[in-house]
Amino acid sequence: MTAYLDPESPTLEQLLDDAALMSFEHQDHCVQVLGEHRWQVGYEPPRFEFFGDHPLACKRFHVLGTAAPRPRSWLWSWANNDWYPPELTELARSVRDYGLRHGISALHTAEVPFARLPGSPTEASRVTWLMGELAKAVSGSWTWYSCDVGGGTRLAVLIEHPDLTLPAPDLPRVRRVLDWALELGVPDHKRILFSYAMQRGLDPRFNQDASKLRMTSPGVQVVITFNENGHITGMSSSRGTATIG
């Protein structure tokens, strides 16, 4: 679940921030595991399979919905019960319930026009990514996959398999994620970093004026410094120090 979010007033942007780095690490791991591949999905019984460099059969996966270019809208899977078995839409229904509790219409409206989403995306691939990020932040299920199912319509799912589980955090992995955080054009890096560290079990702690954030776990010691705008200015770790302009 979201780590650094005011439960009384969540926004889509906050959910996206809370998902950003955990999502990146999981997707990076997924790409490395799968390599070159093809996919195949079946619903009775549920099975999402990958064929290629690293064959996988995911017997547990969650259909989020589809983004279609012609109506330029996203349709949640729970609004399409004639097509998907109930067990495949359970996670999407939990996202809908979260949206109802917190008044986030994009999460509980059956069909959502692209134009009502953050950034008003125009491409179906971008919309499936965006809705996947939101579902990840709410559900804590992190590995997303999107595929073309015909006519430019894209299906978004969250998949589960032991081979896709992240290994324990180590310093090279954490630094790779933190380096990627520098490329994100977000108003305040503090939120995405604190949320990631909480979700990754890195025991994040700000100093008194929140100008520094410390992350620690076995084998990981990182201190991040921020300027007055909340942007990263430097990182230090047990293996060295890097300063970012």
C-alpha positions in Angstrom: 0.0 0.0 0.0 1.0 3.6 -0.3 3.7 4.6 2.2 3.9 8.3 2.4 0.4 9.4 1.5 -2.1 11.4 3.6 -4.9 8.9 3.7 -7.5 11.7 4.1 -6.6 13.5 0.9 -4.9 11.3 -1.7 -4.5 12.6 -5.3 -3.6 10.8 -8.5 -0.3 12.6 -8.6 0.6 11.4 -5.0 -0.2 7.9 -6.0 2.0 8.1 -9.0 4.8 9.5 -6.9 4.4 6.7 -4.3 4.6 4.0 -7.1 7.4 5.5 -9.1 10.6 3.9 -7.8 9.2 0.6 -6.6 7.6 0.3 -10.0 10.9 1.1 -11.8 12.8 -1.5 -9.9 10.2 -4.2 -10.5 9.9 -3.4 -14.2 13.7 -3.4 -14.6 13.9 -6.8 -12.9 11.0 -8.1 -15.1 12.8 -7.0 -18.3 16.0 -8.7 -17.1 14.2 -12.0 -16.2 12.1 -12.3 -19.4 14.6 -11.2 -22.0 13.2 -11.7 -25.6 9.8 -13.2 -25.3 6.3 -13.8 -26.6 3.1 -13.9 -24.5 -0.1 -15.8 -24.4 -3.1 -15.4 -22.1 -6.0 -17.7 -21.2 -8.8 -17.1 -18.8 -10.3 -20.6 -18.1 -8.2 -21.6 -16.3 -6.3 -18.3 -15.7 -2.8 -18.5 -17.2 -0.5 -15.8 -18.5 2.5 -17.4 -20.2 5.8 -16.1 -21.6 7.8 -18.0 -24.1 11.4 -17.2 -25.1 14.6 -16.6 -23.2 13.0 -17.4 -19.8 9.7 -19.2 -20.1 7.2 -18.5 -17.3 3.7 -19.5 -16.6 1.9 -17.1 -14.3 -1.1 -18.9 -12.8 -1.9 -15.8 -10.7 -2.4 -12.5 -12.5 -4.8 -9.6 -12.3 -6.6 -8.0 -15.3 -6.8 -4.2 -14.7 -8.5 -3.1 -17.9 -8.1 -2.0 -21.5 -7.2 1.3 -23.2 -8.8 1.7 -26.6 -7.7 4.4 -29.1 -11.0 4.8 -31.0 -13.2 5.8 -28.0 -10.0 7.2 -26.4 -11.0 5.7 -23.1 -9.9 3.3 -20.4 -12.3 0.5 -19.4 -11.8 -1.1 -16.0 -12.0 -4.9 -16.0 -14.7 -5.1 -13.3 -17.0 -3.2 -15.8 -16.5 -6.1 -18.3 -17.7 -9.1 -16.2 -18.9 -11.0 -19.2 -15.3 -11.3 -20.5 -13.2 -11.9 -17.4 -13.6 -14.4 -14.5 -14.3 -12.7 -11.2 -11.0 -13.9 -9.7 -9.1 -12.0 -12.4 -10.8 -8.7 -11.5 -10.6 -8.9 -7.8 -7.6 -6.6 -7.5 -9.2 -4.1 -9.9 -12.3 -4.1 -7.7 -10.1 -3.4 -4.6 -8.7 -0.4 -6.5 -12.2 0.7 -7.3 -13.2 0.5 -3.6 -10.1 2.6 -2.7 -11.2 5.2 -5.2 -14.7 5.3 -3.8 -13.4 5.7 -0.2 -11.1 8.5 -1.2 -13.2 10.2 -3.9 -10.8 9.5 -6.8 -13.1 9.2 -9.8 -10.6 7.8 -12.2 -10.3 4.7 -10.0 -14.0 4.0 -9.5 -15.5 5.2 -12.8 -16.1 2.3 -15.2 -14.9 4.1 -18.3 -12.5 6.9 -18.1 -11.7 9.3 -21.0 -8.0 9.7 -21.7 -8.4 13.4 -21.3 -9.4 13.1 -17.7 -6.1 11.5 -16.7 -3.0 13.3 -15.5 -1.2 14.8 -18.5 -4.2 14.1 -20.8 -2.4 11.2 -22.5 -3.3 10.4 -26.1 -1.7 7.0 -26.6 -3.2 3.7 -25.4 0.2 2.5 -24.3 0.7 5.5 -22.1 -2.7 5.1 -20.5 -2.2 1.4 -19.6 1.1 2.4 -18.0 -0.6 5.2 -16.1 -3.4 3.0 -14.8 -1.0 0.3 -13.9 1.1 2.7 -11.8 -2.1 3.8 -9.9 -3.1 0.2 -9.3 0.4 -0.7 -8.1 0.4 2.1 -5.5 -3.0 1.1 -4.2 -2.6 -2.7 -4.2 1.1 -3.3 -3.6 1.3 -5.7 -6.5 4.2 -4.3 -8.6 4.9 -6.2 -11.8 2.9 -4.8 -14.8 2.6 -6.0 -18.3 0.8 -4.5 -21.3 0.0 -6.1 -24.6 -1.8 -5.3 -27.9 -5.0 -7.2 -28.1 -6.1 -6.0 -31.6 -7.1 -2.7 -33.2 -4.6 -0.8 -31.1 -6.4 -1.6 -27.9 -4.0 -2.5 -25.1 -4.6 -4.8 -22.1 -3.0 -4.1 -18.7 -2.3 -6.8 -16.2 -0.4 -7.2 -13.0 1.4 -10.6 -12.9 2.8 -12.7 -10.1 5.5 -15.3 -10.2 8.4 -16.3 -7.8 11.0 -15.5 -10.5 9.7 -11.9 -10.7 10.1 -11.3 -6.9 12.8 -8.8 -6.2 15.9 -10.0 -4.4 16.8 -8.4 -1.1 18.1 -4.9 -1.5 21.8 -4.4 -2.0 23.8 -1.3 -2.6 24.2 -1.5 -6.4 20.5 -2.1 -6.9 19.5 0.7 -4.6 21.9 3.1 -6.2 20.6 2.2 -9.6 17.1 3.1 -8.5 18.2 6.3 -6.8 20.2 7.4 -9.9 17.0 6.9 -11.9 15.2 9.1 -9.5 17.4 12.0 -10.5 15.9 11.8 -14.0 12.3 12.3 -12.8 11.0 15.8 -13.3 9.0 15.8 -10.0 8.3 18.9 -7.9 9.8 17.2 -4.7 12.1 14.2 -4.6 11.5 13.6 -0.9 8.2 12.0 -1.3 9.2 9.4 -3.9 12.4 8.5 -2.1 10.7 8.1 1.3 7.9 6.0 -0.2 10.4 3.8 -2.0 12.5 3.3 1.1 9.5 2.4 3.2 8.2 -0.1 0.7 11.7 -1.6 0.3 12.3 -2.0 4.0 15.2 0.5 4.1 14.1 2.2 7.4 14.0 5.8 6.0 14.6 8.6 8.5 14.8 12.4 7.9 16.9 14.6 10.0 15.3 17.4 12.0 14.9 19.9 9.2 14.3 17.2 6.5 17.4 18.3 4.5 18.8 14.8 4.7 17.3 11.3 4.4 19.0 8.2 5.6 18.2 4.7 4.3 19.6 1.7 6.0 19.4 -2.1 5.8 21.9 -4.9 5.9 24.5 -4.0 3.2 22.9 -0.6 2.4 23.9 2.7 4.0 22.7 5.7 2.0 22.4 9.4 2.9 20.6 11.8 0.5 20.7 15.6 0.8 18.1 18.0 -0.6 18.0 21.7 -1.4 15.2 24.0 -0.2 13.0 22.9 -3.1 13.2 19.3 -2.1 15.5 18.3 -5.0 18.4 15.9 -4.6 21.8 17.7 -4.3 24.0 14.8 -3.2 24.2 11.1 -2.2 26.7 9.3 0.0 26.9 5.5 0.6 29.2 3.0 2.2 31.0 2.5 -1.1 31.6 6.1 -1.9 30.1 9.6 -2.4 28.7 11.3 -5.4 27.6 14.9 -5.6 24.8 16.0 -8.0 24.7 19.5 -9.3 
